[in-house]
């Protein structure tokens, strides 16, 4: 993204000035609260300000220094909300530590500990509300095309190019505009006006970034020509990897002196502390749901299933979990007995589904017994949805990286579900999009991401999920 354009600079300046103004306002409000006995004359107020202005300068400088580290002012255009919130929380946390330190540097405390806590709390609430509104306003303006994050030119073609174009086209909220897609022949690279024509495209379409398709007909000399043009015109270069090169997304770059070396990085849930946090949350959340809802809701639904469909009330099906291990996934029975229930996935308007079963599926109430699977440690609240064993065996051979889904426990809900990739699988492409989303979750897990998925799942269930079948 080109941060040098006027649009982005204006947004950064607006955020920065608003934060400085808020800091100054809170500083003087708490200064007067700390000195309640002072006469509110201009002379006394001036003396008070003159005594503490250096502390204010230090506070503002500290805020700017922290923001330079967190890159909070660049988050509005480039980050998801969860990444923005993480940066914002870290910003306030570090600033709070510094404010306590600055307050204690004076011979008489600038603020008491209680006043400092209230200062930080007010700053967090006011600044978060303001930034949240601004964040979603900017995201909306990006979605309707009023703000463009990146104008790109795609060069070459490989097995992932079409999917990349579809993702960008179907998601205008990313703010990425594909201005041109050039599939160049070897002969075109040899013509003398190749560079001139490419530069004309850059200037005509105001290109910010080249996306080069690795694994296409671009050999090393031709790629170097493109990189030279990008460098001379101050453009960013990104690569769309061919399927054979997708492992690069799980690698870190290390430098030995100035020599780059690639190494596989660890997945977030390979970290023992992260696993402890996720498991603890699973247990606490599940027990809370049992205490509030399930102790009375499960018996009511069980009676409804019994009188509507007879026995069995529950249906267990072999699914693959963590590290591919099989477990019995528990659900309310929603289908008539059929020899293909364990082999054939549910289809749209599936005749096997009963009338009550359609209601349970549409509202996701059929999944509630899986909280028992969570307490047993077979599932998590959030994770890739477990597929039937027969689906795993067939899709593992077709879709690359499919097995990465099993690096974490399967979930009652997941990122793919809130993105709309649930329900009937009408083609291999539908499953590929679901699996890609699951793999993204595995590689980018965070506790905040889990909370966001749970929130969006509840909102989706209450609103009604049209993809539920």
Protein Blocks (a to p, Z undefined) as FASTA:
>chain_A
ZZkbmklmmmmmmmmmmmmmmmmmmmmmmmmmmmmmbccbfklmmmmmmmmmmmmmmmmm
mmmmmmmmnommmmmmmmcfklmmmmmmmmmmmmmmmmmmmmmmpmbdfbafklmmmmmm
mmmmmmmmmmmmmmmmmmmmmmnopacfbdcddedjdfklmmmmmmmmmmmmnopacfbd
cdddfklmmpmklmmmmmmmmmmnopabdcddehiabdfklmmmmmmmmmmnopacdddd
dfklmmmmmcccddehjaccddddddfklpmklmmmmmmmmmmmmmmmmmmmmmmmmmmm
mmmmmmmnopafbdcdddddehhiacddddddfbdcdfklmmmccdehiakbcfklmmmm
mnommmmmmmmmmmnopacfbdcddddfklmmmmmmmmghklmmmmpccdfbdfklmnop
gcjdfbfklmmmmmmmmmmmmmmgcfklmmmmmmmmmmmmmnopakbZZ
